[in-house]
């Protein structure tokens, strides 16, 4: 499948990036530019996270910490979880720049796949006392992708979704940067989820198409903005239904009753929504055609 349009600003680097930020962002930059093979970049990131954790542990393990050091242990101590959070958080921001099937999007997915494929290993980390204060002596398993423990990482993509697709946001404006980023983000998280890398089910734009969604517009009151909002959410949600592999995954999850949003009831509701959009003249021809196409593809699974 060819990429759907040019990329947007990746927003990879910030003016206040320090050496710690640049260490992994420069590696990601190589992945995005296809200058560094994803597998090689994964090995580089793994070495950086491991080396940082071991060096910080070595500096602190044999001495009494000052109060200031204890207070800043989360930042100065061995904390690979924080570094993983930083890396994935950056990817969550960057991924919305690239349309479905763009080479940079493919490379970022392959990078995460390569991290998942690395041999599991333990590195020094932090643990937490009864007061939930960080203390030395913990360990962390690299890399956690494909495991149930990655829910906190999926929240980073949820945060990006909320910054784009809040009620009355610019996703309603056809062709706007918000609308394109919303589509691009969904293409990326659909791939992460269906490839068993990171479960971003809660981020799926399919939920936004349910009339019960808090963003779902009142079409009687919002005669112009309402149809535009649904059209934008449909475009984003189509990233879970148009590709055969993703649609098959969604259907199987719904048929198995895997839990919200993957239920038989929601599958049926999405089909009703496709039929409604396809047949309602308040929506543009392109939106109606897309809805009809998705309805047909969904029917074929039954």
C-alpha positions as CSV (number, residue, x, y, z in Angstrom):
1,X,0.0,0.0,0.0
2,X,1.4,3.4,-1.0
3,X,1.8,6.1,1.6
4,X,-1.3,8.4,1.9
5,X,0.3,11.9,1.4
6,X,3.5,13.7,2.5
7,X,4.7,13.6,6.1
8,X,4.1,16.4,8.7
9,X,6.6,17.9,11.1
10,X,7.8,15.0,13.3
11,X,8.5,17.2,16.3
12,X,11.3,15.0,17.3
13,X,13.8,17.5,18.7
14,X,13.0,20.2,21.3
15,X,15.0,23.4,22.1
16,X,15.6,22.2,25.6
17,X,16.8,18.7,24.8
18,X,19.7,17.8,27.0
19,X,22.4,15.1,26.4
20,X,20.1,12.4,27.8
21,X,17.3,13.3,25.4
22,X,19.7,13.5,22.4
23,X,21.2,10.1,23.2
24,X,18.1,8.3,22.1
25,X,16.5,10.9,19.8
26,X,19.5,10.9,17.5
27,X,19.1,7.1,17.2
28,X,15.4,7.5,16.4
29,X,16.2,10.2,13.9
30,X,18.4,7.7,12.0
31,X,15.4,5.2,12.0
32,X,13.0,7.8,10.7
33,X,15.4,8.9,8.0
34,X,16.1,5.2,7.1
35,X,19.8,5.9,7.7
36,X,20.0,3.3,10.4
37,X,18.4,-0.2,10.0
38,X,15.8,-0.7,12.7
39,X,17.5,-3.8,14.1
40,X,20.8,-1.9,14.5
41,X,19.0,1.1,16.1
42,X,17.3,-1.3,18.6
43,X,20.7,-2.7,19.6
44,X,22.0,0.8,20.1
45,X,19.1,1.8,22.3
46,X,19.3,-1.4,24.2
47,X,23.0,-0.8,24.9
48,X,22.4,2.8,25.9
49,X,19.6,1.9,28.4
50,X,21.6,-1.0,29.8
51,X,24.8,1.0,30.1
52,X,23.0,3.9,31.8
53,X,21.3,1.7,34.3
54,X,24.5,-0.2,35.2
55,X,26.6,2.9,35.5
56,X,24.2,4.7,37.8
57,X,23.9,1.6,39.9
58,X,27.7,1.3,40.2
59,X,28.0,5.0,41.3
60,X,25.4,4.7,44.1
61,X,25.3,1.1,45.4
62,X,28.1,1.2,47.9
63,X,27.6,4.5,49.6
64,X,25.2,6.3,51.9
65,X,22.9,8.6,49.9
66,X,22.4,12.2,50.9
67,X,18.9,13.5,51.4
68,X,19.1,15.4,48.1
69,X,20.2,12.3,46.3
70,X,17.3,10.3,47.8
71,X,14.9,13.0,46.8
72,X,16.2,12.9,43.2
73,X,16.7,9.2,42.9
74,X,14.0,8.8,40.2
75,X,16.2,11.0,37.9
76,X,19.7,10.2,39.0
77,X,19.4,6.6,40.0
78,X,19.2,3.5,37.7
79,X,15.8,3.9,36.2
80,X,15.5,2.0,32.8
81,X,11.7,2.2,33.1
82,X,12.0,6.0,32.9
83,X,14.2,5.7,29.8
84,X,11.7,3.3,28.1
85,X,8.9,5.8,28.9
86,X,10.9,8.6,27.3
87,X,11.7,6.6,24.2
88,X,8.1,5.4,23.7
89,X,6.7,8.8,24.6
90,X,8.8,10.4,21.8
91,X,7.6,7.7,19.3
92,X,4.0,8.5,20.4
93,X,4.6,12.1,19.5
94,X,6.5,11.5,16.3
95,X,4.4,8.7,14.8
96,X,1.5,11.1,14.0
97,X,3.7,12.8,11.4
98,X,3.7,9.9,9.0
99,X,0.7,8.7,6.9
100,X,-0.2,5.0,6.7
101,X,2.4,2.9,5.0
102,X,5.0,5.7,4.9
103,X,8.5,4.4,5.0
104,X,9.2,6.2,8.3
105,X,6.1,4.7,9.9
106,X,7.2,1.2,8.7
107,X,10.7,1.8,10.1
108,X,9.4,2.8,13.6
109,X,7.2,-0.3,13.7
110,X,10.1,-2.4,12.7
111,X,12.2,-0.7,15.4
112,X,9.8,-1.7,18.1
113,X,9.6,-5.2,16.7
114,X,13.3,-5.4,16.9
115,X,13.3,-4.3,20.5
116,X,10.7,-7.0,21.3
117,X,12.9,-9.6,19.6
118,X,16.0,-8.9,21.6
119,X,16.9,-11.5,24.3
120,X,15.2,-10.6,27.5
121,X,17.6,-9.4,30.2
122,X,17.5,-7.8,33.6
123,X,19.1,-4.5,34.4
124,X,19.4,-2.5,37.6
125,X,16.4,-0.4,38.4
126,X,14.5,1.1,41.3
127,X,12.0,-0.4,43.6
128,X,9.6,1.4,45.9
129,X,9.1,1.3,49.7
130,X,5.9,1.3,51.6
131,X,5.6,5.1,51.2
132,X,6.0,4.7,47.4
133,X,9.4,6.4,47.5
134,X,12.0,5.1,45.1
135,X,14.9,3.0,46.6
136,X,17.9,1.2,45.1
137,X,17.9,-2.5,44.6
138,X,15.2,-3.2,42.0
139,X,15.6,-4.7,38.6
140,X,13.8,-4.1,35.3
141,X,13.3,-6.5,32.3
142,X,14.2,-5.3,28.9
143,X,12.2,-5.2,26.6
144,X,8.6,-5.4,27.8
145,X,6.8,-5.2,24.4
146,X,4.2,-7.9,23.8
147,X,3.6,-8.4,27.5
148,X,0.7,-7.3,29.7
149,X,3.0,-5.0,31.7
150,X,3.0,-2.3,29.0
151,X,-0.3,-0.7,29.8
152,X,1.5,2.4,31.1
153,X,3.2,2.8,27.8
154,X,-0.1,2.6,25.9
155,X,-1.2,5.6,28.0
156,X,1.4,7.7,26.2
157,X,-0.5,7.1,22.9
158,X,-3.8,7.8,24.7
159,X,-2.4,11.2,25.8
160,X,-1.6,12.0,22.1
161,X,-5.1,11.0,21.1
162,X,-6.7,13.2,23.7
163,X,-4.6,16.2,22.6
164,X,-5.8,15.7,19.0
165,X,-9.4,14.4,19.2
166,X,-11.0,16.3,22.1
167,X,-14.6,17.5,21.5
168,X,-14.8,20.3,18.9
169,X,-11.1,20.0,18.0
170,X,-9.7,20.8,14.6
171,X,-10.0,17.2,13.6
172,X,-13.4,18.4,12.2
173,X,-11.6,20.6,9.6
174,X,-11.1,18.6,6.4
175,X,-7.4,18.3,5.5
176,X,-6.2,20.0,8.7
177,X,-3.1,19.0,10.5
178,X,-5.1,17.7,13.4
179,X,-7.2,15.5,11.1
180,X,-4.2,14.1,9.4
181,X,-2.3,13.5,12.7
182,X,-5.4,11.8,14.1
183,X,-5.5,9.4,11.1
184,X,-1.8,8.8,11.2
185,X,-1.8,8.1,14.9
186,X,-4.5,5.5,14.5
187,X,-2.6,3.8,11.6
188,X,0.4,3.4,13.9
189,X,-1.4,2.2,17.1
190,X,-3.5,-0.2,15.0
191,X,-0.3,-1.8,13.9
192,X,1.2,-1.8,17.3
193,X,-1.9,-3.5,18.7
194,X,-2.5,-6.1,16.0
195,X,1.2,-7.1,15.8
196,X,1.1,-7.8,19.6
197,X,3.7,-5.1,20.4
198,X,1.7,-2.8,22.5
199,X,-2.0,-3.0,23.3
200,X,-3.5,0.3,22.3
201,X,-7.1,-0.9,22.2
202,X,-8.3,1.9,24.4
203,X,-6.9,4.4,21.9
204,X,-8.8,3.1,19.0
205,X,-10.8,5.6,17.0
206,X,-13.5,3.0,16.5
207,X,-14.7,3.8,20.0
208,X,-15.3,7.4,18.8
209,X,-17.8,6.1,16.3
210,X,-20.1,4.7,18.9
211,X,-23.0,7.0,19.7
212,X,-22.2,6.6,23.4
213,X,-18.8,8.2,23.0
214,X,-18.3,11.5,24.8
215,X,-17.0,13.1,21.5
216,X,-19.9,11.8,19.4
217,X,-21.7,14.9,18.1
218,X,-25.4,15.8,18.3
219,X,-26.2,15.9,14.6
220,X,-29.5,17.7,15.1
221,X,-27.7,20.6,16.8
222,X,-24.4,20.6,14.9
223,X,-25.6,20.4,11.3
224,X,-22.2,21.2,9.8
225,X,-19.6,20.4,12.5
226,X,-21.3,17.1,13.5
227,X,-21.0,15.3,10.1
228,X,-17.5,16.6,9.8
229,X,-16.5,15.2,13.2
230,X,-17.9,11.8,12.4
231,X,-16.2,11.9,9.0
232,X,-12.9,12.6,10.6
233,X,-13.3,9.8,13.2
234,X,-14.4,7.4,10.4
235,X,-11.2,8.2,8.5
236,X,-9.1,7.6,11.6
237,X,-11.1,4.4,12.6
238,X,-10.7,3.0,9.1
239,X,-7.1,2.2,9.9
240,X,-8.4,-0.6,12.1
241,X,-10.8,-1.9,9.4
242,X,-9.5,-1.2,5.9
243,X,-6.3,-3.3,6.1
244,X,-7.2,-7.0,5.9
245,X,-4.9,-8.0,8.8
246,X,-6.2,-5.4,11.2
247,X,-9.8,-6.0,10.3
248,X,-9.4,-9.7,10.8
249,X,-7.8,-9.1,14.2
250,X,-10.6,-6.8,15.3
251,X,-13.2,-9.3,14.2
252,X,-11.6,-12.2,16.0
253,X,-11.2,-10.1,19.2
254,X,-14.9,-9.1,19.0
255,X,-16.1,-12.6,18.3
256,X,-14.1,-13.8,21.3
257,X,-15.5,-11.1,23.5
258,X,-12.0,-9.9,24.5
259,X,-13.4,-6.9,26.4
260,X,-14.1,-3.3,25.6
261,X,-14.0,-2.1,22.9
262,X,-13.8,-5.6,21.4
263,X,-17.3,-7.0,21.8
264,X,-19.8,-8.6,19.5
265,X,-22.2,-5.7,20.4
266,X,-19.7,-3.1,19.3
267,X,-18.9,-4.9,16.1
268,X,-22.6,-4.9,15.2
269,X,-22.9,-1.2,16.2
270,X,-20.0,-0.3,14.0
271,X,-21.6,-2.0,11.1
272,X,-24.8,-0.1,11.8
273,X,-22.8,3.1,11.9
274,X,-21.2,2.3,8.5
275,X,-24.6,1.7,7.0
276,X,-25.9,4.9,8.5
277,X,-23.0,7.1,7.3
278,X,-23.1,5.5,3.8
279,X,-26.8,6.3,3.4
280,X,-27.0,9.8,4.9
281,X,-26.6,12.7,2.5
282,X,-25.3,15.0,5.3
283,X,-21.9,13.3,4.7
284,X,-19.7,13.9,1.7
285,X,-19.4,11.5,-1.1
286,X,-15.9,10.4,-0.1
287,X,-17.0,9.7,3.5
288,X,-20.1,7.8,2.3
289,X,-18.0,5.7,-0.1
290,X,-15.5,4.9,2.6
291,X,-18.3,3.8,5.0
292,X,-19.9,1.6,2.4
293,X,-16.5,0.0,1.6
294,X,-15.8,-0.7,5.2
295,X,-19.3,-2.2,5.7
296,X,-18.7,-4.5,2.8
297,X,-15.4,-5.6,4.2
298,X,-16.9,-6.3,7.6
299,X,-19.8,-8.3,6.1
300,X,-17.3,-10.5,4.4
301,X,-16.0,-11.7,7.8
302,X,-19.4,-13.1,8.7
